[in-house]
Amino acid sequence: MKLINCIAAFLLCLALLASGAFTCSAADGPFDQYIRPLTNPVYNIDPRNETTLRVVHLQQKMPSHIKTTLGRVALDGDFNVTAVQLTYAFNERFSLVAEKTGYIDFNPDNTLSDENGWADYGAGLKYAFLYDPDSKFILSGRLFFELTQGSSDVFQGNGDGNVTPSIHFLKGFDRLQLVGGAGVTIPFDSADESTVMFDTWHASYAVTPWFFPLIELNHFCVLDDGNEKSLVPSIVGFEGGDLINFGAQHGERNKHIVTLGLGSRFRVLQDVAFIKNMDLGVGYEFPLTDKNENLMEDRWTFDVAFYF
């Protein structure tokens, strides 16, 4: 029912677009014609420094079973995440970011019990080392710290937190946009969380000033597994992807998770009152690696992003 409601709201926005209720013209700023990535919301970031408010909803279906050191364990069900992300830009080169927040509703059909709780909070700094409007290129670094106030019922709150240094670029070619990034999540307590590298890639094309089909590839690799003693981290042979760091004892057995995302963004408002842009996004994501060595069978991502 939650997915049906999200799709209905999205189709309503499309109908309003088609009817002319929303209009927008070509962007004026050097990078305003481009969009932010959609999937992998914590790590697949926008290299631009702009003041933004983003509301994200993820609905992730889990596989029917997962592979563990005890054999195949039944799981199925889904989990839902609703989060708010904030960026405050001091200028085009420097901003404060709060890009991991939210509430997790975990609903497995088998083995584990239904749980819900808050995700860990994450915030940091982003700085554009290269900012070249003439060549439509930005190269930014982000230093991101994650706290541990989240609920252990939904696999948050373990360890002493972590830090993730990363580098990200945006390159525009008229209507074509490429974004990429890579980094490493380094736990302050390597027993309770794993050290995980990521790289993430985005390509989109402005078919019109308001319609941007996109494709994204996300990759996570366990560099050093943890040694968390609770039940799930002690038996799973993989890590949790972009939202969960189990501190899995056997995470290096299946160290790679690769997902592919397909979707679109729609620019439904531009230069209205104090809002510079408002974008809606919808995307479908699925793993290219073994879905039974992962928590994702597939995922829908919906968001709305306001630029000020």
N, C-alpha and C positions, 0 to 999 in steps of 0.2 A: 504493500500500500504506500509506503514512503517513496519508493521509486516511481510509482504511478503518479503521485502528487507532484514530484519534481519534474517529471516529463510533461505533465499537464501545464505546469507553470511555464516551462520552457517553450512549449508550443504556443501558449498565449502570447509570450513576448514576440515570437516569430510572426504571429498574426498581426500584432500591433505594428511591427516593422513593415509588413506587406501593405498595411492599410495607410501607411504614411503618418501614423501617430508620432513616430520618432523620426527625426531627420538629422543628418550630420553632413558636414562638408569635409574636404580634405584638411588634414591637420596642418597647423602653422609652424610648430616647433621643429627643431632638427631631427628629433626622434619620436615625435608624437604619432607618426603614421604606423608605428610598430606596436607590438603587443607583448604581454608577459607570458611565459610558459604556463601550462595548465596542470599537468600531472606531476607527481612527486613534489608536492607543494612545499616541503621543508627545505629541499636541497636543489630543486630545479628553479633557480631564482631569476628575477629580472636584473640584469646588470646595470640598468639605469638607476639613478638616484632621483626619485620623485616621491612626493608625499602621497601615500595611498592608504586606503582601507579596503581589505579584501575579506569576504566571507566565503568559506569553502565548506562544502558537504561531500563526504566520501561515503559510498556504499559499496563495501567489498564482500563478495561471496568467497567463502573459504572452501577448499577442496573437500571431497567426500572422505578422504583419509590422508594422513601424513605419514611419511617414513620416519621411524625413530630407531634408536638402538634396541628397542624391545620388539621391533617389527612394525607392521602397518597398524596405525591407530585411527579409529573412526573419528571424524570431526564434523564436517559439513556446517551449515548455518552461515551467518554473516556477522560483520561488525560495521558499525556506522560511526563516523567521526564528523563533528561539526566544530569549526574553528574560525577564529578571527585573526588576521595578520595585519600588522601595522608597520608603516615606514614613515619616518619623519626626515625629510631631506633639508639639510641646511643650505645646500646649493647643488649644482649638477654633479659634483664630485663626491660629496660626503653625506652619509645618512645614518641614523639610528634605526635598527630593525627589531621587530618582535615577531618572529615567523614560526614559532611553534607554541600553540596554545590549543585549547579545545576540550571537548567532552567525548568520551568513547563509550559506545553501547555495544557490548560484546555478547553475541547470541549463538553459541555453538549448539548444534543439534545432538551431539554425542560426546561422551567422555568428560568434557569440562562443563562447568555450570555457567548459566547466564550471569554476567557481571556488568557493572558500569562504573565510571569514575573519570576523574580529570587526567588529562595528559600532562606530562612534564612541560614546563615552560622553557622557552629558548629565546634568547635575544643577543644582539651584538652590534657590530659596526660594519659598514660597507663603504669602500673608497674606490673611486675610479682612477686608476693609475694612468690610463690613457683615455682621453675624451676628445674625439676628432669628428665633429659634425660634418666636415667637408667630405670625408671618406665613409661616413656613416659607421663608425667603429667606436666601440667602448670596450675597455678591458678593466674589470673591477675585481677587487679582492674583498672577501667577507671573513670576519673573525666572529664565530658564533659559539655562544656558551649555553649549555643546557643544564637546568637545575633539576632537582629530584623531589619536588613536592607532590608529584603525581601519585595515583593510586596503584598499589601493587596488584589489586584485583584485575586490572587490565594491563598488566606487564609494564607498568611505569614505576618510577620512584626507586629503582634499584641503583646501587653504587653511590658515588659521590659527585655525579655529574660528569660532563665531558666538554671538550672544546673541539670545534671543527673549523680549521682554516681551509679556505677554498678560493679558487680563481674562476672567473666567469667572463665570457665575452658576448658581445652582440655585433653582428655585421649585417648591414643592409645593402641590398642590391635592387634599388628602386622598389618594386612591390614584394620582392623575396626577402625574407628575414631568416638568418641563422643565429642560434644561440647555443652555447655549450658551456660546460663547467666541470670541474673535478676538485675533489678534496678528500680529506681523511678525518673521520671522527675518532678522537683520541680520548679514552676514558681516564679520569683521575684515579679510579680504582680498577685496574685491569682484571681483577678477579670477578667483579660483579657486572662488567660490561665488556663487550668485544671491541676490538679495533677494526673499523670497517672503512674501506675506501669506496668512493663512488665516482662515477662520471655520468653525465646526463646531457642529452642533445635534443634540439628543437629546430624544426623548419616549418615556416608558414608562408602563405602567399595572400596578399591583399587582392582578392577577386574584385571587390568594390571597397570604398572607404569604410564600410561597416561589416564586411564578411571576410573572415580569415580562417580558411581551413588549415589544419596543422597536423603534424606527425611528430612524435617524441619517442626517444629511446632512453631507458634508464638502466643503469648497471650498478650493482653493489657487490663488493668482494671482501670477504673476511680475511684480514691480514693476520690477526691473532685472536683466537677464541678466548672467551672468558672462562670462569670457573664457578658460576652461580650454582648454589646447592639445592634450590627448590626443584620440584618435580619436573616441570616442563623444560627449563634450561638444562637439566641433567640428562635428558633423553633425546631431545631434538638434534638433528644433524645439520642445522642451518640457522641463519639469523633471520630477524623479523622484517627486513626491508627498510622502508623509509620512516616508519612510525614507531617501531618497537626494536629495542636492543635487549635481547634476552640475557646476554652474558652466557650464551650457550657453551657448554663444555666441549661439544663436538661440532662447533660451527664450521670448522675448516674441512669437514668431510664433504660438504656440498657448498663450497664457499661462494659460488657465483649465483646471483639472481639477476636476470635480464627481463625487462618488460617493454612492451610496445604500446604506445598510446595513440589513438586516432580521435580527432575531434575538431571543434571549431570555436572561434570567438566571434562575438557580435557586438559591435560598437553601437549602443542604442541611444546614447546621449553624448553631446559634445558642446562645450561652452554654454552650459545652462547654469545660471546663477553662479555659485562658487565652485561648481564641479567642472573640471576641465574635460574629463572623459568618464564614461561609465561603460564598462565591458561586461558582457555575460559570456560564460564559457561552459561547454559540455564536452566530456570526453569519455571514451571507453578504453580500458587498459587491460592487458592480459599478459601472462608470462610466456616468454620464449624458452626459458629453461623449464625443468620438470616442475609442474604445478604441485606435486605431492612433496616437494622439498622446498616449501614456500607456504605462506599463509594466504596466497592469492590465487583463486581460480579465475576471477575477473573482478574489475572495479569500475564503477561509474563515478566520475568527478563532476560536480557542478559548482560554479562559483559566480560571484559578482564582485567586480573590482571598481572602486571609485578612485579617480585621480584628481588631486586638488592643486 
